[in-house]
Every structure is written in structure tokens, then in C-alpha cells.
Amino acid sequence: MHDKMQLQRFELKYMIDDATALGVRDFVSTRLELDEFSVGKPNFSYPVHSLYLDSDDLHLFQSTVNSEKNRYKLRLRYYSDKPGSPVFFEIKRRVDGAILKQRCGVRREAVEEILGGHVPEPDQFLSKEPKNLVALQRFVELMEWIGAKPKVHVAYLREAWLPHDGNSVRITMDRNVRDDPDPTARLACQMLNPVDVFGNQVVLEIKFTGRFPAWIGDMVRIFRLQRCSAAKYVDGICRMTDKWGGGHSSEIACRILGSVSRQAIQARARHLSLMPDLADSGNHTLLPST
């Protein structure tokens, strides 16, 4: 899959039901066109898989829970588990409200070497552009700095829309978001013991560079969209504590993924208590997103 993502962008998230998602689809189809990977797919959606890395004390998880102004995530993104399919190493940063991404695509056989802290030979890169090497070197540096290891496999179905002449605006709707503990970097599409993160809700993301487009503002008003948080990795961990721990338990998260402070779980509960409108929809694990 080609990398068409902007290096820097702003990102707004909304939780909507499927009926609203169909209305949003009709609205944006007059301005945007389907991403090439959505064309011809059931419900215009293609599968996305990400393997998130974190330290054993879940440093990156806690930076989101604690709403740190500048934070980042480390993940491996892939779209298939076939032997010849590529894997993309990504750093996703939030800096003063803006989103910055660095991404490097490699051949699947290079993954183990990179997770071991080594940069592979040039023939293992999908592109020879210098920015790819820079991105991978930075990924390895951050990974080793915090001792990050594979923690959680996140999967969902993505419907994506963008302008015909570029990527200044990108609207995505993610359905069937599932998280699965994965400390082994299997990079498989099949999950072993997943949790359903947002139920039947759809995660609508509006991504843009520069000025917020006026027509998107119209869409927000027409559909009465309420901006919220939806962090697939972080909320998935919290859903695990609900399912396997019987509540907001730091101990169960520790057993599943490493360790996480009781303060982090308590912070999550405080955030949830401020969102009664979303609690009614069955989504009880919304946190500040990255």
C-alpha cells in the first residue's frame, strides 16, 4: 500500500452511529472521492492492522491517559499477513495540537531485525528516499530509549475519502475496532482473544492541513457532531481490564501487558465520568487520543 499520508496534520475525532455514518458518506461523496483501497470493498472498507509497542510500565499508554501535551506512539502497520506484504514502521506524534507522522515501509522479513534494534540493509526498504531511513532510525532510537516491545494488535475496517487532487483533507470512518494482546509480533490478521473496543459505534476522523474547511464545518453542524476522544490502543487496554479484570484494575493490565499505575486507571475513570452522553451508547472507555 502506497504511503499517501501527510507528514503533518490536524485531526478531529467523533463517535457516531452507523446511520449517521451513512449520512456522512453521502455528504462527503459530493466533495471527495473514495480512497483507491476502499473502492470495490464491502461497505467501502478495507482492513487495517497495527501492532503497538510500549514499555513494560506502559509509558506511552500513560502519556495519553495523563493528557500530556506532547506525546507519541510507536506502531507497525500492515494490511495483509501474506509473506510478500510490506510492513510500515510509524511514529505518530502529537505536538501542540498538531499531528506529525514519520513512516518507513520495509519488507516483512526485516521486521525481526528492526525490533532487535538494528537498521536493515538498503534492499529491505520499500523506498530509497532518505526520509524513510531517517524515520526508521528515529523509530529504533525511541524504541530503545523506553525499552518498547510489542504489546497490542489493533484491527479495524476503514472507509476513507480524500480529494481527487491530493490529501489536504482526509475523512475516515473506522468500524469494528478490536484489540488483542500480542507480545510476539506475529503480524497476523487473525486475532486470538480480542476485545471489542467501541461496540457498534463508528470512529469518524477528520484530518486536514492548514485552515479547517468551511464545508466540513457545515457537515459538523448538519449532523450535530460532538468532538470526543477515541484512542484505539489506549481504550483497548482499558477494555481489557473491564473484560478480564471485572473493572478498572491496574493489576489485570499489569498481567496482560506489563505494568500500569493505579493512578493511570483512576485518571481514566475521571475522564469517563465527564462523558455521560457517550456512556449511554455503551462506549465506556474513551480517553484522550493520539
C-alpha positions as a Markdown table, in Angstrom:
| # | Residue | x | y | z |
|---|---|---|---|---|
| 1 | Met | 0.0 | 0.0 | 0.0 |
| 2 | His | 1.4 | 3.4 | -1.0 |
| 3 | Asp | 2.1 | 6.0 | 1.7 |
| 4 | Lys | -0.2 | 9.0 | 0.9 |
| 5 | Met | -0.4 | 10.3 | 4.4 |
| 6 | Gln | 0.5 | 13.9 | 5.2 |
| 7 | Leu | 3.6 | 14.4 | 7.4 |
| 8 | Gln | 1.8 | 17.0 | 9.5 |
| 9 | Arg | -1.9 | 17.4 | 10.0 |
| 10 | Phe | -4.6 | 18.3 | 12.4 |
| 11 | Glu | -7.0 | 15.6 | 13.5 |
| 12 | Leu | -10.5 | 15.7 | 14.9 |
| 13 | Lys | -12.4 | 12.7 | 16.1 |
| 14 | Tyr | -16.1 | 12.0 | 16.6 |
| 15 | Met | -18.1 | 8.9 | 17.7 |
| 16 | Ile | -21.2 | 8.3 | 15.6 |
| 17 | Asp | -23.7 | 5.5 | 15.0 |
| 18 | Asp | -23.9 | 3.7 | 11.7 |
| 19 | Ala | -27.0 | 5.6 | 10.5 |
| 20 | Thr | -25.1 | 8.9 | 10.9 |
| 21 | Ala | -22.1 | 7.3 | 9.2 |
| 22 | Leu | -24.2 | 6.6 | 6.1 |
| 23 | Gly | -25.4 | 10.2 | 6.1 |
| 24 | Val | -21.8 | 11.4 | 6.4 |
| 25 | Arg | -20.8 | 9.2 | 3.5 |
| 26 | Asp | -23.5 | 10.7 | 1.2 |
| 27 | Phe | -22.4 | 14.2 | 2.3 |
| 28 | Val | -18.7 | 13.8 | 1.7 |
| 29 | Ser | -19.2 | 11.9 | -1.6 |
| 30 | Thr | -20.2 | 15.2 | -3.2 |
| 31 | Arg | -16.8 | 16.7 | -2.3 |
| 32 | Leu | -14.3 | 13.9 | -2.1 |
| 33 | Glu | -13.7 | 10.5 | -3.7 |
| 34 | Leu | -13.1 | 7.1 | -2.2 |
| 35 | Asp | -9.5 | 6.1 | -1.4 |
| 36 | Glu | -8.3 | 3.6 | -4.0 |
| 37 | Phe | -8.2 | 0.9 | -1.4 |
| 38 | Ser | -11.8 | 1.5 | -0.4 |
| 39 | Val | -13.1 | 1.1 | -4.0 |
| 40 | Gly | -14.9 | -2.1 | -4.6 |
| 41 | Lys | -14.7 | -3.3 | -1.0 |
| 42 | Pro | -17.7 | -4.4 | 1.1 |
| 43 | Asn | -19.1 | -1.3 | 2.8 |
| 44 | Phe | -16.2 | 0.6 | 1.1 |
| 45 | Ser | -13.9 | -0.5 | 3.9 |
| 46 | Tyr | -10.5 | -2.2 | 3.9 |
| 47 | Pro | -8.8 | -3.9 | 6.8 |
| 48 | Val | -6.1 | -2.1 | 8.8 |
| 49 | His | -3.8 | -3.8 | 11.3 |
| 50 | Ser | -1.4 | -2.1 | 13.8 |
| 51 | Leu | 1.0 | -3.6 | 16.3 |
| 52 | Tyr | 1.6 | -1.1 | 19.1 |
| 53 | Leu | 4.8 | -1.0 | 21.0 |
| 54 | Asp | 5.2 | 0.2 | 24.6 |
| 55 | Ser | 7.5 | -0.1 | 27.6 |
| 56 | Asp | 6.7 | -2.6 | 30.3 |
| 57 | Asp | 5.5 | 0.2 | 32.5 |
| 58 | Leu | 3.3 | 1.3 | 29.6 |
| 59 | His | 4.9 | 4.7 | 29.4 |
| 60 | Leu | 3.2 | 5.6 | 26.1 |
| 61 | Phe | -0.2 | 4.5 | 27.4 |
| 62 | Gln | 0.1 | 6.6 | 30.5 |
| 63 | Ser | 1.2 | 9.7 | 28.5 |
| 64 | Thr | -2.2 | 9.6 | 26.7 |
| 65 | Val | -4.2 | 8.9 | 29.9 |
| 66 | Asn | -2.4 | 11.8 | 31.6 |
| 67 | Ser | -3.2 | 14.1 | 28.6 |
| 68 | Glu | 0.5 | 15.1 | 28.1 |
| 69 | Lys | 0.7 | 17.9 | 25.6 |
| 70 | Asn | 3.5 | 16.4 | 23.6 |
| 71 | Arg | 3.4 | 12.6 | 23.2 |
| 72 | Tyr | 3.9 | 9.9 | 20.7 |
| 73 | Lys | 3.0 | 6.3 | 19.7 |
| 74 | Leu | 5.2 | 3.6 | 18.1 |
| 75 | Arg | 3.4 | 1.1 | 15.9 |
| 76 | Leu | 3.9 | -1.3 | 13.0 |
| 77 | Arg | 1.1 | -1.0 | 10.4 |
| 78 | Tyr | 0.2 | -3.7 | 7.9 |
| 79 | Tyr | -2.7 | -4.6 | 5.6 |
| 80 | Ser | -2.1 | -8.3 | 5.0 |
| 81 | Asp | -0.3 | -11.2 | 6.5 |
| 82 | Lys | 0.8 | -12.7 | 3.2 |
| 83 | Pro | 4.6 | -13.4 | 3.1 |
| 84 | Gly | 5.4 | -10.7 | 0.5 |
| 85 | Ser | 3.3 | -8.0 | 2.0 |
| 86 | Pro | 5.1 | -4.9 | 3.4 |
| 87 | Val | 5.1 | -3.6 | 7.0 |
| 88 | Phe | 5.3 | 0.1 | 7.9 |
| 89 | Phe | 7.1 | 1.4 | 11.0 |
| 90 | Glu | 5.4 | 4.5 | 12.2 |
| 91 | Ile | 5.9 | 7.3 | 14.7 |
| 92 | Lys | 2.8 | 9.3 | 15.4 |
| 93 | Arg | 3.4 | 12.4 | 17.4 |
| 94 | Arg | 1.0 | 15.0 | 18.9 |
| 95 | Val | 2.8 | 18.3 | 19.3 |
| 96 | Asp | 0.8 | 21.4 | 20.4 |
| 97 | Gly | -2.4 | 20.0 | 18.9 |
| 98 | Ala | -0.8 | 19.1 | 15.5 |
| 99 | Ile | -0.2 | 15.5 | 14.4 |
| 100 | Leu | 3.2 | 14.6 | 12.9 |
| 101 | Lys | 3.9 | 11.2 | 11.3 |
| 102 | Gln | 7.1 | 9.6 | 10.2 |
| 103 | Arg | 6.7 | 6.3 | 8.3 |
| 104 | Cys | 9.0 | 3.8 | 6.7 |
| 105 | Gly | 8.0 | 0.8 | 4.7 |
| 106 | Val | 10.1 | -2.4 | 4.8 |
| 107 | Arg | 9.9 | -6.0 | 3.6 |
| 108 | Arg | 8.3 | -8.3 | 6.1 |
| 109 | Glu | 11.5 | -10.3 | 6.6 |
| 110 | Ala | 13.2 | -7.3 | 8.1 |
| 111 | Val | 10.8 | -6.8 | 11.0 |
| 112 | Glu | 12.6 | -9.1 | 13.5 |
| 113 | Glu | 15.9 | -7.4 | 12.8 |
| 114 | Ile | 14.5 | -3.9 | 13.4 |
| 115 | Leu | 12.7 | -4.9 | 16.6 |
| 116 | Gly | 16.0 | -6.2 | 17.7 |
| 117 | Gly | 17.4 | -2.7 | 17.4 |
| 118 | His | 19.1 | -2.9 | 14.0 |
| 119 | Val | 18.6 | -1.0 | 10.8 |
| 120 | Pro | 18.4 | -3.5 | 7.9 |
| 121 | Glu | 20.3 | -3.4 | 4.6 |
| 122 | Pro | 19.1 | -0.9 | 1.9 |
| 123 | Asp | 17.4 | -3.7 | -0.2 |
| 124 | Gln | 15.0 | -4.3 | 2.7 |
| 125 | Phe | 13.4 | -0.8 | 2.3 |
| 126 | Leu | 10.4 | -0.2 | 0.0 |
| 127 | Ser | 11.8 | 3.2 | -1.0 |
| 128 | Lys | 15.3 | 4.7 | -1.2 |
| 129 | Glu | 14.1 | 8.2 | -0.2 |
| 130 | Pro | 16.3 | 9.5 | 2.6 |
| 131 | Lys | 13.3 | 10.4 | 4.8 |
| 132 | Asn | 12.5 | 6.7 | 5.1 |
| 133 | Leu | 15.9 | 5.9 | 6.6 |
| 134 | Val | 15.6 | 8.9 | 8.9 |
| 135 | Ala | 12.1 | 7.7 | 10.1 |
| 136 | Leu | 13.3 | 4.2 | 10.8 |
| 137 | Gln | 16.4 | 5.3 | 12.7 |
| 138 | Arg | 14.3 | 7.6 | 14.8 |
| 139 | Phe | 11.8 | 4.7 | 15.5 |
| 140 | Val | 14.6 | 2.4 | 16.7 |
| 141 | Glu | 16.1 | 5.2 | 18.8 |
| 142 | Leu | 12.7 | 5.9 | 20.6 |
| 143 | Met | 12.0 | 2.1 | 20.9 |
| 144 | Glu | 15.3 | 1.5 | 22.6 |
| 145 | Trp | 15.1 | 4.7 | 24.7 |
| 146 | Ile | 12.0 | 3.5 | 26.6 |
| 147 | Gly | 12.5 | -0.3 | 26.1 |
| 148 | Ala | 9.4 | -0.6 | 23.9 |
| 149 | Lys | 8.2 | -4.1 | 22.9 |
| 150 | Pro | 5.1 | -5.4 | 21.1 |
| 151 | Lys | 2.1 | -5.1 | 23.3 |
| 152 | Val | -1.3 | -4.8 | 21.4 |
| 153 | His | -2.6 | -5.7 | 18.0 |
| 154 | Val | -5.3 | -3.3 | 16.9 |
| 155 | Ala | -7.5 | -4.1 | 13.9 |
| 156 | Tyr | -10.5 | -2.3 | 12.2 |
| 157 | Leu | -12.2 | -1.7 | 8.9 |
| 158 | Arg | -11.6 | 1.7 | 7.4 |
| 159 | Glu | -13.7 | 3.7 | 4.9 |
| 160 | Ala | -11.6 | 6.6 | 3.6 |
| 161 | Trp | -12.3 | 9.6 | 1.5 |
| 162 | Leu | -9.9 | 12.2 | 0.0 |
| 163 | Pro | -9.7 | 14.9 | -2.7 |
| 164 | His | -9.1 | 13.8 | -6.2 |
| 165 | Asp | -6.0 | 16.1 | -6.5 |
| 166 | Gly | -4.2 | 15.4 | -3.2 |
| 167 | Asn | -4.5 | 14.7 | 0.5 |
| 168 | Ser | -5.1 | 18.1 | 2.1 |
| 169 | Val | -8.3 | 16.7 | 3.6 |
| 170 | Arg | -8.9 | 13.1 | 4.6 |
| 171 | Ile | -12.1 | 11.7 | 6.2 |
| 172 | Thr | -12.1 | 8.2 | 7.5 |
| 173 | Met | -14.7 | 6.1 | 9.3 |
| 174 | Asp | -13.4 | 3.1 | 11.3 |
| 175 | Arg | -15.7 | 0.2 | 12.2 |
| 176 | Asn | -15.3 | -3.0 | 14.2 |
| 177 | Val | -12.3 | -1.8 | 16.2 |
| 178 | Arg | -10.8 | -4.7 | 18.1 |
| 179 | Asp | -7.7 | -5.0 | 20.3 |
| 180 | Asp | -5.7 | -8.2 | 21.1 |
| 181 | Pro | -2.7 | -8.6 | 23.4 |
| 182 | Asp | 0.3 | -9.6 | 21.2 |
| 183 | Pro | 3.8 | -9.7 | 22.7 |
| 184 | Thr | 5.2 | -11.8 | 19.9 |
| 185 | Ala | 4.9 | -9.6 | 16.8 |
| 186 | Arg | 3.1 | -12.4 | 14.8 |
| 187 | Leu | 1.9 | -9.7 | 12.3 |
| 188 | Ala | -1.1 | -11.9 | 11.6 |
| 189 | Cys | -4.5 | -10.7 | 10.7 |
| 190 | Gln | -6.3 | -13.3 | 12.8 |
| 191 | Met | -6.8 | -12.3 | 16.4 |
| 192 | Leu | -6.6 | -14.9 | 19.3 |
| 193 | Asn | -8.5 | -13.2 | 22.1 |
| 194 | Pro | -9.8 | -9.8 | 21.0 |
| 195 | Val | -11.9 | -7.3 | 22.9 |
| 196 | Asp | -14.4 | -5.1 | 21.1 |
| 197 | Val | -13.4 | -1.5 | 21.9 |
| 198 | Phe | -16.2 | 0.7 | 20.7 |
| 199 | Gly | -19.1 | -1.6 | 20.1 |
| 200 | Asn | -21.3 | -0.7 | 17.2 |
| 201 | Gln | -20.0 | 2.9 | 17.2 |
| 202 | Val | -18.1 | 4.3 | 14.2 |
| 203 | Val | -14.9 | 6.4 | 14.7 |
| 204 | Leu | -15.1 | 9.4 | 12.4 |
| 205 | Glu | -11.8 | 11.2 | 11.9 |
| 206 | Ile | -11.4 | 14.5 | 10.0 |
| 207 | Lys | -7.8 | 15.1 | 9.1 |
| 208 | Phe | -6.7 | 18.3 | 7.4 |
| 209 | Thr | -3.8 | 20.7 | 6.9 |
| 210 | Gly | -4.0 | 24.4 | 7.3 |
| 211 | Arg | -7.4 | 26.0 | 7.6 |
| 212 | Phe | -10.4 | 24.0 | 8.7 |
| 213 | Pro | -12.5 | 23.7 | 5.5 |
| 214 | Ala | -15.8 | 25.6 | 5.7 |
| 215 | Trp | -17.8 | 22.8 | 4.1 |
| 216 | Ile | -16.6 | 20.4 | 6.8 |
| 217 | Gly | -17.9 | 22.9 | 9.4 |
| 218 | Asp | -21.2 | 22.7 | 7.6 |
| 219 | Met | -21.2 | 18.9 | 7.9 |
| 220 | Val | -20.4 | 19.1 | 11.6 |
| 221 | Arg | -23.4 | 21.4 | 12.2 |
| 222 | Ile | -25.8 | 19.4 | 9.9 |
| 223 | Phe | -25.1 | 16.1 | 11.7 |
| 224 | Arg | -24.6 | 17.7 | 15.1 |
| 225 | Leu | -21.3 | 16.0 | 15.6 |
| 226 | Gln | -19.7 | 16.3 | 19.0 |
| 227 | Arg | -15.9 | 16.1 | 19.1 |
| 228 | Cys | -14.6 | 13.5 | 21.5 |
| 229 | Ser | -11.6 | 11.2 | 22.2 |
| 230 | Ala | -11.1 | 7.8 | 20.7 |
| 231 | Ala | -7.7 | 6.2 | 21.2 |
| 232 | Lys | -7.8 | 2.7 | 19.8 |
| 233 | Tyr | -4.7 | 1.4 | 21.6 |
| 234 | Val | -5.3 | 3.1 | 25.0 |
| 235 | Asp | -9.1 | 2.4 | 25.1 |
| 236 | Gly | -8.4 | -1.2 | 24.1 |
| 237 | Ile | -6.2 | -1.7 | 27.1 |
| 238 | Cys | -8.9 | -0.2 | 29.3 |
| 239 | Arg | -11.5 | -2.5 | 27.7 |
| 240 | Met | -9.2 | -5.5 | 28.6 |
| 241 | Thr | -9.3 | -4.5 | 32.3 |
| 242 | Asp | -13.1 | -4.3 | 32.1 |
| 243 | Lys | -13.4 | -7.7 | 30.4 |
| 244 | Trp | -10.8 | -9.8 | 32.2 |
| 245 | Gly | -10.4 | -7.8 | 35.4 |
| 246 | Gly | -14.0 | -7.1 | 36.3 |
| 247 | Gly | -13.5 | -3.3 | 36.5 |
| 248 | His | -10.8 | -0.6 | 36.4 |
| 249 | Ser | -8.0 | -2.8 | 37.6 |
| 250 | Ser | -4.3 | -1.8 | 37.3 |
| 251 | Glu | -3.4 | -5.4 | 38.3 |
| 252 | Ile | -5.0 | -7.0 | 35.3 |
| 253 | Ala | -3.4 | -4.6 | 32.9 |
| 254 | Cys | -0.1 | -5.4 | 34.5 |
| 255 | Arg | -0.6 | -9.1 | 34.0 |
| 256 | Ile | -1.7 | -8.7 | 30.4 |
| 257 | Leu | 0.8 | -6.1 | 29.1 |
| 258 | Gly | 3.4 | -5.3 | 31.6 |
| 259 | Ser | 2.5 | -2.8 | 34.3 |
| 260 | Val | 0.4 | 0.3 | 34.6 |
| 261 | Ser | 0.0 | 2.6 | 37.5 |
| 262 | Arg | -3.2 | 2.7 | 39.6 |
| 263 | Gln | -3.1 | 6.5 | 39.1 |
| 264 | Ala | -3.4 | 5.9 | 35.3 |
| 265 | Ile | -6.5 | 3.8 | 35.7 |
| 266 | Gln | -8.0 | 6.3 | 38.1 |
| 267 | Ala | -7.4 | 9.1 | 35.6 |
| 268 | Arg | -9.3 | 7.1 | 33.0 |
| 269 | Ala | -12.3 | 6.8 | 35.4 |
| 270 | Arg | -12.3 | 10.6 | 35.9 |
| 271 | His | -12.3 | 11.2 | 32.2 |
| 272 | Leu | -15.2 | 8.7 | 31.7 |
| 273 | Ser | -17.3 | 10.4 | 34.4 |
| 274 | Leu | -17.3 | 13.6 | 32.4 |
| 275 | Met | -18.9 | 11.9 | 29.4 |
| 276 | Pro | -22.5 | 10.8 | 30.3 |
| 277 | Asp | -23.6 | 11.3 | 26.7 |
| 278 | Leu | -21.3 | 8.6 | 25.5 |
| 279 | Ala | -21.8 | 6.3 | 28.5 |
| 280 | Asp | -25.4 | 5.7 | 27.3 |
| 281 | Ser | -24.1 | 4.3 | 23.9 |
| 282 | Gly | -22.1 | 1.6 | 25.6 |
| 283 | Asn | -18.7 | 3.2 | 25.0 |
| 284 | His | -17.2 | 3.3 | 28.4 |
| 285 | Thr | -13.5 | 3.6 | 27.6 |
| 286 | Leu | -13.0 | 6.9 | 25.8 |
| 287 | Leu | -9.7 | 8.7 | 26.6 |
| 288 | Pro | -7.7 | 11.5 | 25.1 |
| 289 | Ser | -6.5 | 10.3 | 21.7 |
| 290 | Thr | -3.2 | 10.4 | 19.9 |
